[in-house]
Amino acid sequence: MKRRLLLLTLLAAGSLWLGRSLLAPAAASPPQLILVLGGDVKREKAAGRLAAQYSLPVVVSGGSNPEYARWLFDQEGLRQQQYRLDYRAHDTLTNFTTVVDDLRRSGIRHVLLVTSSDHMDRALLVGRVVAGSRGIQLTPVAVPCGDHCFPESLPKRWGDGLRAVVWVLSGRDLKNWAQARLAQGRD
C-alpha cells in the first residue's frame, strides 16, 4: 500500500512538473548547440547546414556511422572540433539521458533539437522533460520526412513521456526496470 501511494505521489508530482515545463518554457536565450537525434542521415545533413550557418557546435546522438558523419560534416565545412558523435543512445529517451548532464556541465542552456517531423512530437515531449529538468530549453527544427513519414501513436508518445518523468524522478528507465522484472519472472 505504501509503495502504491508513493508511486502515485511521484507520478502526480511528475505530471505537475511536466505540465509546467511544457506550457511555460523558459525565456529564450540564443541557441548554443545543435542536438541531432539519430535515425536518418537527413537530420545530420540539416544539422550540418545549421551549424555552418550559425557557427554552432553539433552533438549527434545515435547517428550514422562515424566515417559517413565525418564526411558529411566536412562537406559542410565544419571543423572536427565543432561536432561530437555520441553512440551511447539506443532510443529517444536515451538520446537525451546520455547527453543532458554533459550539456549542463558545459553550461548549455538552449539547444536546437533536430529530428524528423514525424518524430518531433515525441522527441519534444521526452526532451522537454529530461533537458528541462536540467534547465535546458529546446527549440525544435523539424526535418521533413516526405513519403517516409509514419505518424507515431499517442500511446508511444505518452509512454516515452512517462518513462522520461520516471527517469527524472528516480534516475531509472522504466522500460529497463520492467524488462528486468519480466526476465526475473521467467527464471
Secondary structure, 3 states (H helix, E strand, C coil): CHHHHHHHHHHHHHHHHHHHHHHCCCCCCCCCEEEEECCCHHHHHHHHHHHHHHCCCEEEECCCCHHHHHHHHHHCCCCHHHEEEECCCCCHHHHHHCCHHHHHHCCCCEEEEEEECCCHHHHHHHHHHHCHHHCCEEEEEEECCHHHCCCCCHHHHHHHHHHHHHHHHHCCCHHHHHHHHHHHHHC
